Amino acid sequence: MAQEMKMKLNPAALGLSLGILWGGTLFVTTWLSYLTGYGSLFLRTLAGSIYPGYSISPVGSILGLLYGFADLFIAGALAGWLYNRISGRLQQ
């Protein structure tokens, strides 16, 4: 009988990937908004209400990068860990 392959996620790699993606997105979008006004409603509504001290400014872009990275790094690592726990139990 063939043994099933169990797919596992690396929680740290998933968290790092998502953290870089979201932090980078906030950084770039903040600069676009600062220079052109693009996405300002989104940034004020979402990032401004979630991340203390964030604003559409050069300093805000750095804060958005750091907050966004930390936010999705933790969420991605937890999601990877939870996925491994659930998939391991379902395959037993």
N, CA, C and O atoms as a CHARMM CRD file, in Angstrom:
* protein
*
  368
    1    1 MET  N      0.84400  -1.18200   0.00000 PROA 1      0.00000
    2    1 MET  CA     0.00000   0.00000   0.00000 PROA 1      0.00000
    3    1 MET  C      0.88700   1.24100   0.00000 PROA 1      0.00000
    4    1 MET  O      1.82800   1.33300   0.78700 PROA 1      0.00000
    5    2 ALA  N      0.59500   2.17300  -0.86000 PROA 2      0.00000
    6    2 ALA  CA     1.39700   3.39300  -0.95300 PROA 2      0.00000
    7    2 ALA  C      1.14300   4.29200   0.25200 PROA 2      0.00000
    8    2 ALA  O      0.00900   4.47500   0.69600 PROA 2      0.00000
    9    3 GLN  N      2.22800   4.84000   0.75600 PROA 3      0.00000
   10    3 GLN  CA     2.11000   5.73900   1.89900 PROA 3      0.00000
   11    3 GLN  C      1.77100   7.14800   1.40100 PROA 3      0.00000
   12    3 GLN  O      2.38600   7.66000   0.46500 PROA 3      0.00000
   13    4 GLU  N      0.78300   7.75500   2.04700 PROA 4      0.00000
   14    4 GLU  CA     0.39600   9.11500   1.66700 PROA 4      0.00000
   15    4 GLU  C      1.46400  10.10500   2.10200 PROA 4      0.00000
   16    4 GLU  O      2.03700   9.98800   3.18500 PROA 4      0.00000
   17    5 MET  N      1.72200  11.08100   1.24300 PROA 5      0.00000
   18    5 MET  CA     2.65900  12.13700   1.61200 PROA 5      0.00000
   19    5 MET  C      1.91900  13.18500   2.42600 PROA 5      0.00000
   20    5 MET  O      0.86600  13.67300   2.01700 PROA 5      0.00000
   21    6 LYS  N      2.46800  13.52200   3.56300 PROA 6      0.00000
   22    6 LYS  CA     1.87600  14.55500   4.40100 PROA 6      0.00000
   23    6 LYS  C      2.54000  15.88700   4.07500 PROA 6      0.00000
   24    6 LYS  O      3.74700  16.05400   4.24700 PROA 6      0.00000
   25    7 MET  N      1.73400  16.82800   3.60200 PROA 7      0.00000
   26    7 MET  CA     2.27200  18.14600   3.29500 PROA 7      0.00000
   27    7 MET  C      2.28600  18.98700   4.55700 PROA 7      0.00000
   28    7 MET  O      1.26300  19.14400   5.22400 PROA 7      0.00000
   29    8 LYS  N      3.45300  19.52500   4.87700 PROA 8      0.00000
   30    8 LYS  CA     3.57800  20.40600   6.02300 PROA 8      0.00000
   31    8 LYS  C      4.03800  21.76400   5.54900 PROA 8      0.00000
   32    8 LYS  O      4.78800  21.88800   4.58000 PROA 8      0.00000
   33    9 LEU  N      3.58000  22.76100   6.24000 PROA 9      0.00000
   34    9 LEU  CA     4.01000  24.12500   5.97100 PROA 9      0.00000
   35    9 LEU  C      5.10300  24.50400   6.96300 PROA 9      0.00000
   36    9 LEU  O      5.11200  24.03500   8.10100 PROA 9      0.00000
   37   10 ASN  N      6.00200  25.33800   6.53000 PROA 10     0.00000
   38   10 ASN  CA     6.99400  25.90100   7.43100 PROA 10     0.00000
   39   10 ASN  C      6.40800  27.22000   7.94800 PROA 10     0.00000
   40   10 ASN  O      6.35800  28.20400   7.21000 PROA 10     0.00000
   41   11 PRO  N      5.96900  27.24600   9.20400 PROA 11     0.00000
   42   11 PRO  CA     5.29600  28.44500   9.72000 PROA 11     0.00000
   43   11 PRO  C      6.14900  29.71200   9.63300 PROA 11     0.00000
   44   11 PRO  O      5.63100  30.78600   9.32500 PROA 11     0.00000
   45   12 ALA  N      7.44000  29.59500   9.90100 PROA 12     0.00000
   46   12 ALA  CA     8.30600  30.78300   9.85000 PROA 12     0.00000
   47   12 ALA  C      8.42600  31.29300   8.41800 PROA 12     0.00000
   48   12 ALA  O      8.39900  32.50300   8.19200 PROA 12     0.00000
   49   13 ALA  N      8.55700  30.39600   7.45500 PROA 13     0.00000
   50   13 ALA  CA     8.66900  30.81000   6.05100 PROA 13     0.00000
   51   13 ALA  C      7.37500  31.44800   5.56600 PROA 13     0.00000
   52   13 ALA  O      7.40500  32.44400   4.84400 PROA 13     0.00000
   53   14 LEU  N      6.23800  30.87800   5.95900 PROA 14     0.00000
   54   14 LEU  CA     4.95500  31.45500   5.57200 PROA 14     0.00000
   55   14 LEU  C      4.79600  32.84600   6.19300 PROA 14     0.00000
   56   14 LEU  O      4.38600  33.78900   5.51700 PROA 14     0.00000
   57   15 GLY  N      5.12100  32.96400   7.47800 PROA 15     0.00000
   58   15 GLY  CA     5.03300  34.25800   8.14900 PROA 15     0.00000
   59   15 GLY  C      5.95500  35.29000   7.52800 PROA 15     0.00000
   60   15 GLY  O      5.56500  36.44300   7.34800 PROA 15     0.00000
   61   16 LEU  N      7.17100  34.89000   7.20100 PROA 16     0.00000
   62   16 LEU  CA     8.12500  35.79900   6.58400 PROA 16     0.00000
   63   16 LEU  C      7.63800  36.25500   5.21100 PROA 16     0.00000
   64   16 LEU  O      7.72700  37.43800   4.88000 PROA 16     0.00000
   65   17 SER  N      7.13000  35.32900   4.42300 PROA 17     0.00000
   66   17 SER  CA     6.62400  35.66400   3.09000 PROA 17     0.00000
   67   17 SER  C      5.45800  36.64600   3.17300 PROA 17     0.00000
   68   17 SER  O      5.44400  37.65900   2.47400 PROA 17     0.00000
   69   18 LEU  N      4.49300  36.34700   4.01700 PROA 18     0.00000
   70   18 LEU  CA     3.32600  37.22700   4.14400 PROA 18     0.00000
   71   18 LEU  C      3.70000  38.56700   4.76200 PROA 18     0.00000
   72   18 LEU  O      3.16700  39.60300   4.36300 PROA 18     0.00000
   73   19 GLY  N      4.60900  38.55600   5.73000 PROA 19     0.00000
   74   19 GLY  CA     5.05400  39.80100   6.35300 PROA 19     0.00000
   75   19 GLY  C      5.73700  40.72700   5.35400 PROA 19     0.00000
   76   19 GLY  O      5.47400  41.93000   5.33000 PROA 19     0.00000
   77   20 ILE  N      6.61500  40.16000   4.53100 PROA 20     0.00000
   78   20 ILE  CA     7.29000  40.95900   3.50900 PROA 20     0.00000
   79   20 ILE  C      6.27400  41.50700   2.51200 PROA 20     0.00000
   80   20 ILE  O      6.34600  42.67200   2.12000 PROA 20     0.00000
   81   21 LEU  N      5.33900  40.67100   2.10900 PROA 21     0.00000
   82   21 LEU  CA     4.33700  41.09300   1.13300 PROA 21     0.00000
   83   21 LEU  C      3.47000  42.23600   1.67400 PROA 21     0.00000
   84   21 LEU  O      3.29500  43.24800   0.99500 PROA 21     0.00000
   85   22 TRP  N      2.92900  42.08600   2.88500 PROA 22     0.00000
   86   22 TRP  CA     2.03300  43.10700   3.42600 PROA 22     0.00000
   87   22 TRP  C      2.78700  44.36500   3.84500 PROA 22     0.00000
   88   22 TRP  O      2.32200  45.47600   3.59100 PROA 22     0.00000
   89   23 GLY  N      3.94500  44.20500   4.48500 PROA 23     0.00000
   90   23 GLY  CA     4.74400  45.37100   4.85200 PROA 23     0.00000
   91   23 GLY  C      5.16700  46.15800   3.62200 PROA 23     0.00000
   92   23 GLY  O      5.09900  47.38700   3.61000 PROA 23     0.00000
   93   24 GLY  N      5.60600  45.44400   2.58100 PROA 24     0.00000
   94   24 GLY  CA     5.99600  46.10100   1.33200 PROA 24     0.00000
   95   24 GLY  C      4.83000  46.79000   0.65700 PROA 24     0.00000
   96   24 GLY  O      4.97700  47.87900   0.10300 PROA 24     0.00000
   97   25 THR  N      3.67200  46.15400   0.70300 PROA 25     0.00000
   98   25 THR  CA     2.47000  46.75700   0.11200 PROA 25     0.00000
   99   25 THR  C      2.11400  48.06200   0.82100 PROA 25     0.00000
  100   25 THR  O      1.81800  49.06300   0.16900 PROA 25     0.00000
  101   26 LEU  N      2.14200  48.05500   2.13900 PROA 26     0.00000
  102   26 LEU  CA     1.84300  49.28800   2.88000 PROA 26     0.00000
  103   26 LEU  C      2.87700  50.36700   2.60000 PROA 26     0.00000
  104   26 LEU  O      2.52900  51.54000   2.46300 PROA 26     0.00000
  105   27 PHE  N      4.13700  49.98300   2.51300 PROA 27     0.00000
  106   27 PHE  CA     5.20200  50.94500   2.23000 PROA 27     0.00000
  107   27 PHE  C      4.99000  51.61400   0.86900 PROA 27     0.00000
  108   27 PHE  O      4.99000  52.84000   0.75700 PROA 27     0.00000
  109   28 VAL  N      4.80900  50.78700  -0.15700 PROA 28     0.00000
  110   28 VAL  CA     4.63900  51.31800  -1.51900 PROA 28     0.00000
  111   28 VAL  C      3.34700  52.11700  -1.64200 PROA 28     0.00000
  112   28 VAL  O      3.34100  53.19700  -2.23200 PROA 28     0.00000
  113   29 THR  N      2.26000  51.60000  -1.09400 PROA 29     0.00000
  114   29 THR  CA     0.97600  52.29700  -1.19500 PROA 29     0.00000
  115   29 THR  C      1.00700  53.63100  -0.44200 PROA 29     0.00000
  116   29 THR  O      0.40500  54.61300  -0.87700 PROA 29     0.00000
  117   30 THR  N      1.71100  53.65300   0.68300 PROA 30     0.00000
  118   30 THR  CA     1.82800  54.90500   1.42900 PROA 30     0.00000
  119   30 THR  C      2.57100  55.95300   0.60400 PROA 30     0.00000
  120   30 THR  O      2.15200  57.10900   0.55200 PROA 30     0.00000
  121   31 TRP  N      3.65900  55.56600  -0.03500 PROA 31     0.00000
  122   31 TRP  CA     4.38800  56.51600  -0.87300 PROA 31     0.00000
  123   31 TRP  C      3.55900  56.96200  -2.06900 PROA 31     0.00000
  124   31 TRP  O      3.56600  58.14100  -2.42200 PROA 31     0.00000
  125   32 LEU  N      2.83900  56.02200  -2.70300 PROA 32     0.00000
  126   32 LEU  CA     1.95700  56.40900  -3.81500 PROA 32     0.00000
  127   32 LEU  C      0.90400  57.40800  -3.35800 PROA 32     0.00000
  128   32 LEU  O      0.61100  58.38500  -4.04700 PROA 32     0.00000
  129   33 SER  N      0.34900  57.14600  -2.19300 PROA 33     0.00000
  130   33 SER  CA    -0.67100  58.04600  -1.66100 PROA 33     0.00000
  131   33 SER  C     -0.06800  59.40000  -1.28800 PROA 33     0.00000
  132   33 SER  O     -0.67000  60.44500  -1.53600 PROA 33     0.00000
  133   34 TYR  N      1.09700  59.37400  -0.70500 PROA 34     0.00000
  134   34 TYR  CA     1.77500  60.61800  -0.30500 PROA 34     0.00000
  135   34 TYR  C      2.07000  61.49400  -1.52000 PROA 34     0.00000
  136   34 TYR  O      1.92400  62.71600  -1.46900 PROA 34     0.00000
  137   35 LEU  N      2.48700  60.85500  -2.60900 PROA 35     0.00000
  138   35 LEU  CA     2.87700  61.60000  -3.80600 PROA 35     0.00000
  139   35 LEU  C      1.70600  61.94400  -4.73300 PROA 35     0.00000
  140   35 LEU  O      1.71700  62.98300  -5.39300 PROA 35     0.00000
  141   36 THR  N      0.69200  61.06200  -4.77900 PROA 36     0.00000
  142   36 THR  CA    -0.38200  61.24800  -5.76000 PROA 36     0.00000
  143   36 THR  C     -1.78300  61.29000  -5.16500 PROA 36     0.00000
  144   36 THR  O     -2.71600  61.72200  -5.84300 PROA 36     0.00000
  145   37 GLY  N     -1.95700  60.86300  -3.93800 PROA 37     0.00000
  146   37 GLY  CA    -3.28600  60.76900  -3.33900 PROA 37     0.00000
  147   37 GLY  C     -3.94000  59.41500  -3.56100 PROA 37     0.00000
  148   37 GLY  O     -5.01300  59.15000  -3.01800 PROA 37     0.00000
  149   38 TYR  N     -3.30300  58.54800  -4.35900 PROA 38     0.00000
  150   38 TYR  CA    -3.85100  57.22100  -4.65700 PROA 38     0.00000
  151   38 TYR  C     -3.97600  56.38900  -3.37600 PROA 38     0.00000
  152   38 TYR  O     -3.01900  56.28500  -2.60800 PROA 38     0.00000
  153   39 GLY  N     -5.13400  55.80700  -3.15000 PROA 39     0.00000
  154   39 GLY  CA    -5.35200  54.89200  -2.02800 PROA 39     0.00000
  155   39 GLY  C     -5.45500  55.55000  -0.66800 PROA 39     0.00000
  156   39 GLY  O     -5.40000  54.86400   0.35300 PROA 39     0.00000
  157   40 SER  N     -5.60300  56.86500  -0.63200 PROA 40     0.00000
  158   40 SER  CA    -5.60600  57.54200   0.67300 PROA 40     0.00000
  159   40 SER  C     -6.79200  57.13700   1.53900 PROA 40     0.00000
  160   40 SER  O     -6.64700  57.01300   2.75500 PROA 40     0.00000
  161   41 LEU  N     -7.95000  56.93000   0.94500 PROA 41     0.00000
  162   41 LEU  CA    -9.11500  56.51000   1.72600 PROA 41     0.00000
  163   41 LEU  C     -8.86900  55.12600   2.34000 PROA 41     0.00000
  164   41 LEU  O     -9.16600  54.90200   3.51300 PROA 41     0.00000
  165   42 PHE  N     -8.33300  54.21800   1.55200 PROA 42     0.00000
  166   42 PHE  CA    -7.99900  52.87800   2.04300 PROA 42     0.00000
  167   42 PHE  C     -7.01300  52.95800   3.20100 PROA 42     0.00000
  168   42 PHE  O     -7.21400  52.32900   4.24000 PROA 42     0.00000
  169   43 LEU  N     -5.95400  53.72600   3.02100 PROA 43     0.00000
  170   43 LEU  CA    -4.91800  53.80800   4.05100 PROA 43     0.00000
  171   43 LEU  C     -5.42500  54.47700   5.32200 PROA 43     0.00000
  172   43 LEU  O     -5.13100  54.01600   6.42500 PROA 43     0.00000
  173   44 ARG  N     -6.17600  55.55000   5.17900 PROA 44     0.00000
  174   44 ARG  CA    -6.70300  56.21900   6.37600 PROA 44     0.00000
  175   44 ARG  C     -7.69200  55.32200   7.10900 PROA 44     0.00000
  176   44 ARG  O     -7.69400  55.25700   8.33800 PROA 44     0.00000
  177   45 THR  N     -8.52900  54.63400   6.34400 PROA 45     0.00000
  178   45 THR  CA    -9.55600  53.79100   6.95300 PROA 45     0.00000
  179   45 THR  C     -8.96400  52.53600   7.58100 PROA 45     0.00000
  180   45 THR  O     -9.27200  52.21400   8.72800 PROA 45     0.00000
  181   46 LEU  N     -8.12800  51.83600   6.85000 PROA 46     0.00000
  182   46 LEU  CA    -7.60800  50.55800   7.33700 PROA 46     0.00000
  183   46 LEU  C     -6.37600  50.75100   8.21300 PROA 46     0.00000
  184   46 LEU  O     -6.42500  50.52400   9.42200 PROA 46     0.00000
  185   47 ALA  N     -5.28500  51.16500   7.60700 PROA 47     0.00000
  186   47 ALA  CA    -4.02300  51.24200   8.33900 PROA 47     0.00000
  187   47 ALA  C     -4.07000  52.28200   9.45100 PROA 47     0.00000
  188   47 ALA  O     -3.56600  52.04600  10.54900 PROA 47     0.00000
  189   48 GLY  N     -4.66800  53.41800   9.16900 PROA 48     0.00000
  190   48 GLY  CA    -4.72900  54.47600  10.17400 PROA 48     0.00000
  191   48 GLY  C     -5.53400  54.09700  11.40100 PROA 48     0.00000
  192   48 GLY  O     -5.27400  54.59400  12.49700 PROA 48     0.00000
  193   49 SER  N     -6.51100  53.21900  11.22500 PROA 49     0.00000
  194   49 SER  CA    -7.33200  52.82500  12.37000 PROA 49     0.00000
  195   49 SER  C     -6.76200  51.61400  13.10900 PROA 49     0.00000
  196   49 SER  O     -7.15100  51.35400  14.24800 PROA 49     0.00000
  197   50 ILE  N     -5.86100  50.88200  12.49300 PROA 50     0.00000
  198   50 ILE  CA    -5.31300  49.67500  13.11600 PROA 50     0.00000
  199   50 ILE  C     -3.93700  49.91100  13.72800 PROA 50     0.00000
  200   50 ILE  O     -3.64700  49.42700  14.82200 PROA 50     0.00000
  201   51 TYR  N     -3.09800  50.65000  13.02500 PROA 51     0.00000
  202   51 TYR  CA    -1.69800  50.80500  13.43700 PROA 51     0.00000
  203   51 TYR  C     -1.47700  52.17500  14.08300 PROA 51     0.00000
  204   51 TYR  O     -1.54800  53.19500  13.39700 PROA 51     0.00000
  205   52 PRO  N     -1.21000  52.21300  15.39200 PROA 52     0.00000
  206   52 PRO  CA    -1.01400  53.48300  16.10200 PROA 52     0.00000
  207   52 PRO  C      0.14800  54.29400  15.52000 PROA 52     0.00000
  208   52 PRO  O      1.23200  53.76300  15.28000 PROA 52     0.00000
  209   53 GLY  N     -0.09300  55.57300  15.30100 PROA 53     0.00000
  210   53 GLY  CA     0.94200  56.45600  14.81500 PROA 53     0.00000
  211   53 GLY  C      1.10400  56.48300  13.30700 PROA 53     0.00000
  212   53 GLY  O      1.84100  57.31500  12.77700 PROA 53     0.00000
  213   54 TYR  N      0.41700  55.57500  12.60200 PROA 54     0.00000
  214   54 TYR  CA     0.54700  55.52500  11.15100 PROA 54     0.00000
  215   54 TYR  C     -0.12900  56.73300  10.51600 PROA 54     0.00000
  216   54 TYR  O     -1.20900  57.14400  10.94000 PROA 54     0.00000
  217   55 SER  N      0.50600  57.29000   9.51100 PROA 55     0.00000
  218   55 SER  CA    -0.07300  58.37700   8.72000 PROA 55     0.00000
  219   55 SER  C      0.47400  58.28200   7.30500 PROA 55     0.00000
  220   55 SER  O      1.44500  57.56800   7.05500 PROA 55     0.00000
  221   56 ILE  N     -0.13800  58.98900   6.40000 PROA 56     0.00000
  222   56 ILE  CA     0.32200  59.01300   5.01200 PROA 56     0.00000
  223   56 ILE  C      1.44300  60.03600   4.93300 PROA 56     0.00000
  224   56 ILE  O      1.21800  61.20800   4.63200 PROA 56     0.00000
  225   57 SER  N      2.65200  59.57100   5.21000 PROA 57     0.00000
  226   57 SER  CA     3.84100  60.42400   5.24700 PROA 57     0.00000
  227   57 SER  C      5.06600  59.53000   5.08600 PROA 57     0.00000
  228   57 SER  O      4.94500  58.30700   5.15400 PROA 57     0.00000
  229   58 PRO  N      6.23900  60.11600   4.87300 PROA 58     0.00000
  230   58 PRO  CA     7.43900  59.28300   4.80100 PROA 58     0.00000
  231   58 PRO  C      7.67000  58.46000   6.07300 PROA 58     0.00000
  232   58 PRO  O      8.03600  57.28700   5.99300 PROA 58     0.00000
  233   59 VAL  N      7.45900  59.06400   7.23500 PROA 59     0.00000
  234   59 VAL  CA     7.60000  58.31100   8.48900 PROA 59     0.00000
  235   59 VAL  C      6.51700  57.23900   8.57700 PROA 59     0.00000
  236   59 VAL  O      6.77500  56.12900   9.04100 PROA 59     0.00000
  237   60 GLY  N      5.31000  57.57100   8.13300 PROA 60     0.00000
  238   60 GLY  CA     4.21400  56.60500   8.12700 PROA 60     0.00000
  239   60 GLY  C      4.51100  55.40300   7.24300 PROA 60     0.00000
  240   60 GLY  O      4.07500  54.29000   7.53800 PROA 60     0.00000
  241   61 SER  N      5.25600  55.62300   6.15300 PROA 61     0.00000
  242   61 SER  CA     5.60100  54.49200   5.27800 PROA 61     0.00000
  243   61 SER  C      6.50200  53.49500   6.00900 PROA 61     0.00000
  244   61 SER  O      6.36700  52.28300   5.83900 PROA 61     0.00000
  245   62 ILE  N      7.41400  54.01300   6.81600 PROA 62     0.00000
  246   62 ILE  CA     8.29000  53.13100   7.60100 PROA 62     0.00000
  247   62 ILE  C      7.47700  52.41100   8.67700 PROA 62     0.00000
  248   62 ILE  O      7.64000  51.20900   8.88600 PROA 62     0.00000
  249   63 LEU  N      6.59600  53.15800   9.36000 PROA 63     0.00000
  250   63 LEU  CA     5.73400  52.52200  10.36300 PROA 63     0.00000
  251   63 LEU  C      4.83800  51.46200   9.72800 PROA 63     0.00000
  252   63 LEU  O      4.65900  50.38100  10.29000 PROA 63     0.00000
  253   64 GLY  N      4.27700  51.76600   8.56200 PROA 64     0.00000
  254   64 GLY  CA     3.44900  50.79200   7.85600 PROA 64     0.00000
  255   64 GLY  C      4.23500  49.54900   7.48400 PROA 64     0.00000
  256   64 GLY  O      3.73100  48.43200   7.60300 PROA 64     0.00000
  257   65 LEU  N      5.46200  49.73600   7.03600 PROA 65     0.00000
  258   65 LEU  CA     6.33200  48.60600   6.71200 PROA 65     0.00000
  259   65 LEU  C      6.55700  47.72900   7.93500 PROA 65     0.00000
  260   65 LEU  O      6.43000  46.50700   7.86100 PROA 65     0.00000
  261   66 LEU  N      6.89200  48.35300   9.05600 PROA 66     0.00000
  262   66 LEU  CA     7.17300  47.59100  10.28000 PROA 66     0.00000
  263   66 LEU  C      5.90800  46.94100  10.85200 PROA 66     0.00000
  264   66 LEU  O      5.91100  45.75600  11.18500 PROA 66     0.00000
  265   67 TYR  N      4.83600  47.71500  10.96200 PROA 67     0.00000
  266   67 TYR  CA     3.57800  47.15500  11.47300 PROA 67     0.00000
  267   67 TYR  C      3.04900  46.05000  10.55500 PROA 67     0.00000
  268   67 TYR  O      2.64900  44.98300  11.02200 PROA 67     0.00000
  269   68 GLY  N      3.05100  46.31500   9.26000 PROA 68     0.00000
  270   68 GLY  CA     2.54900  45.32700   8.30400 PROA 68     0.00000
  271   68 GLY  C      3.34700  44.04100   8.33800 PROA 68     0.00000
  272   68 GLY  O      2.78600  42.94500   8.30400 PROA 68     0.00000
  273   69 PHE  N      4.67100  44.18400   8.40400 PROA 69     0.00000
  274   69 PHE  CA     5.51300  42.99500   8.48400 PROA 69     0.00000
  275   69 PHE  C      5.19900  42.20100   9.74900 PROA 69     0.00000
  276   69 PHE  O      4.96300  40.99500   9.68600 PROA 69     0.00000
  277   70 ALA  N      5.19800  42.87500  10.88600 PROA 70     0.00000
  278   70 ALA  CA     4.94700  42.18100  12.16100 PROA 70     0.00000
  279   70 ALA  C      3.55900  41.54300  12.18400 PROA 70     0.00000
  280   70 ALA  O      3.39700  40.41100  12.64000 PROA 70     0.00000
  281   71 ASP  N      2.57600  42.26400  11.69700 PROA 71     0.00000
  282   71 ASP  CA     1.19100  41.80200  11.69900 PROA 71     0.00000
  283   71 ASP  C      1.04500  40.48800  10.92700 PROA 71     0.00000
  284   71 ASP  O      0.54200  39.50000  11.46200 PROA 71     0.00000
  285   72 LEU  N      1.48500  40.48400   9.67900 PROA 72     0.00000
  286   72 LEU  CA     1.29800  39.29300   8.84600 PROA 72     0.00000
  287   72 LEU  C      2.34500  38.22600   9.10900 PROA 72     0.00000
  288   72 LEU  O      2.10900  37.05900   8.79800 PROA 72     0.00000
  289   73 PHE  N      3.49900  38.58400   9.67400 PROA 73     0.00000
  290   73 PHE  CA     4.45600  37.55900  10.08100 PROA 73     0.00000
  291   73 PHE  C      3.83000  36.69800  11.17200 PROA 73     0.00000
  292   73 PHE  O      3.87000  35.46900  11.10000 PROA 73     0.00000
  293   74 ILE  N      3.26300  37.33400  12.16400 PROA 74     0.00000
  294   74 ILE  CA     2.62800  36.60200  13.26700 PROA 74     0.00000
  295   74 ILE  C      1.42200  35.81700  12.76100 PROA 74     0.00000
  296   74 ILE  O      1.26800  34.64000  13.08700 PROA 74     0.00000
  297   75 ALA  N      0.56900  36.45600  11.97100 PROA 75     0.00000
  298   75 ALA  CA    -0.62600  35.77200  11.44600 PROA 75     0.00000
  299   75 ALA  C     -0.23300  34.59100  10.55900 PROA 75     0.00000
  300   75 ALA  O     -0.84000  33.52400  10.65400 PROA 75     0.00000
  301   76 GLY  N      0.77100  34.76400   9.69900 PROA 76     0.00000
  302   76 GLY  CA     1.20600  33.68300   8.81300 PROA 76     0.00000
  303   76 GLY  C      1.82400  32.53000   9.57700 PROA 76     0.00000
  304   76 GLY  O      1.56200  31.36700   9.27200 PROA 76     0.00000
  305   77 ALA  N      2.64700  32.84700  10.57400 PROA 77     0.00000
  306   77 ALA  CA     3.26600  31.79500  11.38000 PROA 77     0.00000
  307   77 ALA  C      2.19600  31.01500  12.14800 PROA 77     0.00000
  308   77 ALA  O      2.25700  29.78800  12.22600 PROA 77     0.00000
  309   78 LEU  N      1.22600  31.71700  12.70800 PROA 78     0.00000
  310   78 LEU  CA     0.13100  31.04100  13.41600 PROA 78     0.00000
  311   78 LEU  C     -0.71100  30.19900  12.45700 PROA 78     0.00000
  312   78 LEU  O     -1.10300  29.08200  12.79300 PROA 78     0.00000
  313   79 ALA  N     -0.98600  30.72600  11.27500 PROA 79     0.00000
  314   79 ALA  CA    -1.77000  29.97100  10.28700 PROA 79     0.00000
  315   79 ALA  C     -1.02400  28.71500   9.85100 PROA 79     0.00000
  316   79 ALA  O     -1.63600  27.65500   9.72000 PROA 79     0.00000
  317   80 GLY  N      0.28100  28.81100   9.62600 PROA 80     0.00000
  318   80 GLY  CA     1.08200  27.64100   9.25200 PROA 80     0.00000
  319   80 GLY  C      1.10900  26.60000  10.35200 PROA 80     0.00000
  320   80 GLY  O      0.97200  25.40600  10.08800 PROA 80     0.00000
  321   81 TRP  N      1.28400  27.05000  11.58900 PROA 81     0.00000
  322   81 TRP  CA     1.30500  26.13300  12.72000 PROA 81     0.00000
  323   81 TRP  C     -0.05600  25.44500  12.86900 PROA 81     0.00000
  324   81 TRP  O     -0.12900  24.23100  13.05800 PROA 81     0.00000
  325   82 LEU  N     -1.12700  26.23100  12.78200 PROA 82     0.00000
  326   82 LEU  CA    -2.47200  25.68400  12.92100 PROA 82     0.00000
  327   82 LEU  C     -2.78200  24.69600  11.79800 PROA 82     0.00000
  328   82 LEU  O     -3.37200  23.64300  12.04100 PROA 82     0.00000
  329   83 TYR  N     -2.38400  25.03400  10.56900 PROA 83     0.00000
  330   83 TYR  CA    -2.57700  24.13200   9.43600 PROA 83     0.00000
  331   83 TYR  C     -1.88100  22.79500   9.69500 PROA 83     0.00000
  332   83 TYR  O     -2.46800  21.73600   9.47500 PROA 83     0.00000
  333   84 ASN  N     -0.63800  22.84400  10.15900 PROA 84     0.00000
  334   84 ASN  CA     0.09900  21.60800  10.43600 PROA 84     0.00000
  335   84 ASN  C     -0.58500  20.78100  11.52100 PROA 84     0.00000
  336   84 ASN  O     -0.65800  19.55600  11.41600 PROA 84     0.00000
  337   85 ARG  N     -1.07900  21.43700  12.54700 PROA 85     0.00000
  338   85 ARG  CA    -1.76900  20.72700  13.63300 PROA 85     0.00000
  339   85 ARG  C     -3.05600  20.06600  13.13200 PROA 85     0.00000
  340   85 ARG  O     -3.31900  18.90200  13.43200 PROA 85     0.00000
  341   86 ILE  N     -3.85200  20.81500  12.37000 PROA 86     0.00000
  342   86 ILE  CA    -5.12600  20.28700  11.89900 PROA 86     0.00000
  343   86 ILE  C     -4.91400  19.18800  10.86500 PROA 86     0.00000
  344   86 ILE  O     -5.54900  18.13700  10.94400 PROA 86     0.00000
  345   87 SER  N     -4.03200  19.41500   9.89700 PROA 87     0.00000
  346   87 SER  CA    -3.81400  18.40000   8.85900 PROA 87     0.00000
  347   87 SER  C     -3.19700  17.14300   9.43400 PROA 87     0.00000
  348   87 SER  O     -3.48400  16.04500   8.95600 PROA 87     0.00000
  349   88 GLY  N     -2.36000  17.27400  10.44300 PROA 88     0.00000
  350   88 GLY  CA    -1.77500  16.09200  11.09600 PROA 88     0.00000
  351   88 GLY  C     -2.83300  15.26000  11.79100 PROA 88     0.00000
  352   88 GLY  O     -2.78500  14.03100  11.73900 PROA 88     0.00000
  353   89 ARG  N     -3.77500  15.89800  12.43100 PROA 89     0.00000
  354   89 ARG  CA    -4.84300  15.17300  13.13200 PROA 89     0.00000
  355   89 ARG  C     -5.83900  14.54100  12.16000 PROA 89     0.00000
  356   89 ARG  O     -6.35800  13.45700  12.42300 PROA 89     0.00000
  357   90 LEU  N     -6.10500  15.21000  11.04500 PROA 90     0.00000
  358   90 LEU  CA    -7.05600  14.68100  10.07200 PROA 90     0.00000
  359   90 LEU  C     -6.48800  13.47300   9.33300 PROA 90     0.00000
  360   90 LEU  O     -7.25100  12.62000   8.88100 PROA 90     0.00000
  361   91 GLN  N     -5.17900  13.38400   9.20300 PROA 91     0.00000
  362   91 GLN  CA    -4.56300  12.29400   8.46500 PROA 91     0.00000
  363   91 GLN  C     -4.26400  11.08300   9.33000 PROA 91     0.00000
  364   91 GLN  O     -3.79900  10.06400   8.81900 PROA 91     0.00000
  365   92 GLN  N     -4.51800  11.17100  10.60800 PROA 92     0.00000
  366   92 GLN  CA    -4.22800  10.03400  11.50400 PROA 92     0.00000
  367   92 GLN  C     -5.29500   8.96300  11.39700 PROA 92     0.00000
  368   92 GLN  O     -5.21300   7.94000  12.07700 PROA 92     0.00000
